[in-house]
Amino acid sequence: MQQKSKLDYLSLLLFFLLLAIGFFSIYSSEYNGGAINYANGKQVKQAIWIGISLLIGFFLILLSNSFFQVFSIPIYLLTILLLLLVLFIGAEVAGSRSWISIGPIKLQPAEFAKYGTSLMLASVISKHGFSLKNLRDLVFVILVVAIPFVLIMLQGDTGSASVYLSYYIPMFLMGLSGRYFIYAILGILIFILTIRFGFIYIAASIFLVWMIFSFLNLPRRGNLFYGVVFLLLFLGLSFVSESIVNQVLKPHQKSRVEVLLGLKQDRFGAGYNVFHSKTAIGSGGLFGKGYLKGTHNKGDFVPEQSTDFIFTSFAEEFGWLGSTGLILLFGAMITRIFLLSSRFEDKFPRVFSYCVASILLYHVLINLSMTVGLFPVIGIPLPLMSYGGSSVLAFGLMFFTYLNFSRTSFYRNK
């Protein structure tokens, strides 16, 4: 066992590069060839939030390793309290009651809840004797993740709630059976296919597949009970899928799902953002149009181009090569965090850092998929690049806590 006294400078360098790229992309999205209102411009507000994040990050690095474990439960409970407050006093923005206003400042507790949940998850899994193979322990972990998930769903913020699906990755890396991943994929597939083709066809297909597998496993009669249970579960999921879309999703979210699945064409409605996003990205070609020279960007064709669709602005100006380079930067940082975290001797910093990498991975994959039309537009920002103080500060908290662990944790020998 050995202790490393240096920060993870490679991840820190990648962090600053992505912050800088994001800042200049936001500046470009505001630039229209004329004068920019620096007093109220998004780039100024973003710079202030970046400064606050770096200042807080500096102090987080200096704290002892044990600080985060001691205060993991209070921080988690505080974020849960904030999520509850939003339901009663929250301000509604873009159809979701997700914000708390403090004078001129608006904060989104759902962003900070990811930090609190990651700390709490790490604290629970690192307890002596804890095992994800134990049903009671597994249920407790699911509750830790489910509570903020449900509260955020009640706010109407489906996108932020969906991020909690990423917590499966650290749980899998800490011993959760891979069969749960298979079940989840099957469930998602059944949900999507039911929306696309209808309950009758999918239910008949599920029953046919179940009959085939039951016949192949006929000698193993002990599996019959579990087979019937999964048959009923999958049939039930298929049965309620259309109700979920109709009752849980908001009208604009439902329309986006229908456009994505080819159930309807709505270039000037639900499909407007994605249509112009793909047009802008494609117009960038191989090398891009050059910084501050994006025509779709300057024409404001893509709504939310400084937030959820910031990648569109970057891709138009820097083309396929620039976009590939940006994706490689994200990939390098996420991979670095995963690899270094796997060497942490103690479970607490290891699980927390897995959570950070998993959340970053989910955000990047879903955001980029949204901009190119592979996933419904659900309001997932691109980490460190999209405009938004809560997002920058929350990712800063998670990243600099990870940096603290990279400096203070013991490492397992290779």
Secondary structure, DSSP 8 states (H G I E B T S, - for coil): -EE--S--HHHHHHHHHHHHHHHHHHHHHH--SS---TTT-HHHHHHHHHHHHHHHHHHHHHS-HHHHHHTHHHHHHHHHHHHHHHHHH-EEETTEEEEEEETTEEE-HHHHHHHHHHHHHHHHHTSTT--TTSHHHHHHHHHHHHHHHHHHHHTT-HHHHHGGGGGHHHHHHTT--THHHHHHHHHHHHHHHHHHH-HHHHHHHHHHHHHHHHHHTTT-GGGHHHHHHHHHHHHHHHHHHHHHHHHTS-HHHHHHHHHHTTS---TTTTTHHHHHHHHHHHHTTTT-S-TT--HHHHTT-STTTTTTTHHHHHHHHHHHHHHHHHHHHHHHHHHHHHHHHTTBSSHHHHHHHHHHHHHHHHHHHHHHHHHTTSS-------TTTSS-HHHHHHHHHHHHHHHHHHHHSEE---
